Amino acid sequence: GDSYRPQQKSSSFYGGGGGGGRSQSVQAKDIEAKWAALFCMPSDFWDNRASKKNPKAPDFKHKETGEALWIQSRNTPSWVASSLKELDMNKQVDINSLFSDGSNSRNGGGSGNSEEIPF
């Protein structure tokens, strides 16, 4: 009786809503979650972009799990590139702007500009 696997359940589980037909697979969703983790907690990842000698080496690597991320991978979501630009810009100004001029913190870390965010 090992051959019976109720597949209907699992496929409808992924088909429901939210996807918008854009992500090809569960794997793409998974990758998206990993990139989201990078942007939430950049300090948890090694940023190898500047130092990598081998183009096949990962651009980011999680310090605990060793999870690797490649910007050029075909599974990389389209929003990653622009988010990285922002991350890089923020990395340079973040600390100073938080303490010196205060204009960022007044509006809750940029939550006031939510018009650009599509969800």
Kinemage of the C-alpha trace (Angstrom):
@kinemage 1
@onewidth
@group {chain A} dominant
@subgroup {mainchain}
@vectorlist {calphas} color= white
{ca gly a 1} P 0.000 0.000 0.000
{ca asp a 2} L 3.011 2.264 -0.263
{ca ser a 3} L 2.331 3.448 -3.793
{ca tyr a 4} L -0.666 5.657 -2.972
{ca arg a 5} L 0.248 9.261 -2.367
{ca pro a 6} L -2.540 11.839 -2.133
{ca gln a 7} L -1.068 14.348 -4.541
{ca gln a 8} L -4.141 16.488 -5.039
{ca lys a 9} L -3.732 17.953 -1.592
{ca ser a 10} L -0.182 19.151 -1.988
{ca ser a 11} L -0.635 20.672 -5.444
{ca ser a 12} L -3.712 22.679 -4.507
{ca phe a 13} L -1.825 23.870 -1.455
{ca tyr a 14} L 0.680 25.722 -3.639
{ca gly a 15} L -1.765 26.813 -6.304
{ca gly a 16} L -3.868 28.979 -3.992
{ca gly a 17} L -3.805 32.751 -4.470
{ca gly a 18} L -0.754 34.886 -3.772
{ca gly a 19} L 1.486 33.487 -6.487
{ca gly a 20} L 0.030 35.569 -9.291
{ca gly a 21} L 1.501 33.061 -11.743
{ca arg a 22} L 4.873 34.799 -11.578
{ca ser a 23} L 6.948 32.364 -9.565
{ca gln a 24} L 7.554 29.146 -11.454
{ca ser a 25} L 7.948 26.842 -8.530
{ca val a 26} L 8.180 26.210 -4.862
{ca gln a 27} L 11.916 26.588 -5.294
{ca ala a 28} L 11.488 30.150 -6.534
{ca lys a 29} L 9.359 30.916 -3.477
{ca asp a 30} L 12.060 29.412 -1.328
{ca ile a 31} L 14.749 31.553 -2.962
{ca glu a 32} L 12.572 34.609 -2.505
{ca ala a 33} L 12.336 33.872 1.207
{ca lys a 34} L 16.118 33.580 1.470
{ca trp a 35} L 16.633 36.929 -0.241
{ca ala a 36} L 14.018 38.435 2.057
{ca ala a 37} L 16.009 37.101 5.011
{ca leu a 38} L 19.123 38.772 3.649
{ca phe a 39} L 17.394 42.141 3.462
{ca cys a 40} L 15.859 41.743 6.908
{ca met a 41} L 19.132 40.761 8.566
{ca pro a 42} L 22.083 41.712 6.352
{ca ser a 43} L 24.426 41.209 9.296
{ca asp a 44} L 23.640 37.462 9.269
{ca phe a 45} L 25.277 37.108 5.857
{ca trp a 46} L 28.784 37.404 4.505
{ca asp a 47} L 28.788 39.834 1.588
{ca asn a 48} L 31.274 38.366 -0.882
{ca arg a 49} L 30.528 40.620 -3.834
{ca ala a 50} L 33.636 42.751 -3.523
{ca ser a 51} L 35.998 39.943 -2.574
{ca lys a 52} L 34.976 37.034 -4.773
{ca lys a 53} L 37.581 35.872 -7.230
{ca asn a 54} L 35.620 33.072 -8.815
{ca pro a 55} L 32.436 34.123 -10.662
{ca lys a 56} L 30.814 30.866 -9.550
{ca ala a 57} L 31.310 31.717 -5.891
{ca pro a 58} L 28.148 32.877 -4.097
{ca asp a 59} L 27.538 36.605 -3.673
{ca phe a 60} L 26.121 36.135 -0.187
{ca lys a 61} L 26.514 33.372 2.335
{ca his a 62} L 24.653 32.907 5.601
{ca lys a 63} L 27.064 32.887 8.533
{ca glu a 64} L 25.192 30.185 10.454
{ca thr a 65} L 23.631 27.898 7.864
{ca gly a 66} L 26.085 28.378 4.998
{ca glu a 67} L 23.104 29.097 2.719
{ca ala a 68} L 24.430 30.653 -0.503
{ca leu a 69} L 22.819 33.266 -2.747
{ca trp a 70} L 23.765 34.300 -6.282
{ca ile a 71} L 22.568 37.608 -7.725
{ca gln a 72} L 22.881 36.236 -11.268
{ca ser a 73} L 20.966 33.021 -10.619
{ca arg a 74} L 17.924 32.439 -12.818
{ca asn a 75} L 15.852 31.906 -9.678
{ca thr a 76} L 16.766 35.292 -8.231
{ca pro a 77} L 13.641 37.471 -7.986
{ca ser a 78} L 13.566 40.629 -10.096
{ca trp a 79} L 13.340 42.935 -7.072
{ca val a 80} L 16.693 41.817 -5.676
{ca ala a 81} L 18.878 44.083 -7.812
{ca ser a 82} L 17.105 47.310 -6.868
{ca ser a 83} L 16.860 46.273 -3.223
{ca leu a 84} L 20.607 45.624 -3.166
{ca lys a 85} L 21.243 49.131 -4.466
{ca glu a 86} L 19.160 50.532 -1.633
{ca leu a 87} L 20.853 48.275 0.883
{ca asp a 88} L 24.257 49.464 -0.297
{ca met a 89} L 23.222 53.089 -0.127
{ca asn a 90} L 21.719 52.640 3.311
{ca lys a 91} L 24.739 50.732 4.538
{ca gln a 92} L 26.897 53.773 3.948
{ca val a 93} L 24.614 56.453 5.381
{ca asp a 94} L 22.525 54.478 7.834
{ca ile a 95} L 24.384 54.946 11.082
{ca asn a 96} L 25.151 58.637 10.613
{ca ser a 97} L 21.667 59.574 9.492
{ca leu a 98} L 20.108 57.753 12.426
{ca phe a 99} L 22.023 59.811 14.952
{ca ser a 100} L 22.837 63.109 13.285
{ca asp a 101} L 19.859 64.416 11.397
{ca gly a 102} L 16.931 62.354 12.618
{ca ser a 103} L 14.825 62.916 9.508
{ca asn a 104} L 14.718 59.172 8.825
{ca ser a 105} L 13.629 58.059 12.241
{ca arg a 106} L 10.866 60.635 12.406
{ca asn a 107} L 8.872 58.888 9.753
{ca gly a 108} L 9.372 55.384 11.103
{ca gly a 109} L 12.316 54.263 9.014
{ca gly a 110} L 10.775 55.118 5.679
{ca ser a 111} L 7.372 53.516 6.188
{ca gly a 112} L 5.867 56.807 5.045
{ca asn a 113} L 6.948 56.220 1.434
{ca ser a 114} L 4.879 53.108 0.921
{ca glu a 115} L 3.482 54.214 -2.445
{ca glu a 116} L 6.374 52.523 -4.217
{ca ile a 117} L 5.795 49.144 -2.617
{ca pro a 118} L 3.421 47.007 -4.693
{ca phe a 119} L 1.953 45.036 -1.799
